[in-house]
Amino acid sequence: MEHNKHHIMSVKTATLVLAMLLFLTFVTVAVSRIDLGYLNVIVALALATTKSLFVILFFMHLKYENKMLKLFVFICFLILAIFIGMTFFDVAYR
């Protein structure tokens, strides 16, 4: 019988990821106060994607999963990005 190995993240790694998430949250708030025109949405989505990537990789342990699961998660995010991009083009050309 095959047993699944559970990965235990070190306190140092969890602390570094938390510090990065807090820093990115600070950057998000700081950038939201700057008027970048149409780039505001792009920067906000880029920062949100980066933060979600950290959460998914480390706190949901995707970093330690097999390649097939990583591929499926990547495909899901790619499809989501395509849908969001289509929405932006639809709104931009109305």
Secondary structure, DSSP 8 states (H G I E B T S, - for coil): ----------HHHHHHHHHHHHHHHHHHHHHHTS--TTHHHHHHHHHHHHHHHHIIIIIS-GGGS-HHHHHHHHHHHHHHHHHHHHHHHHHHT-
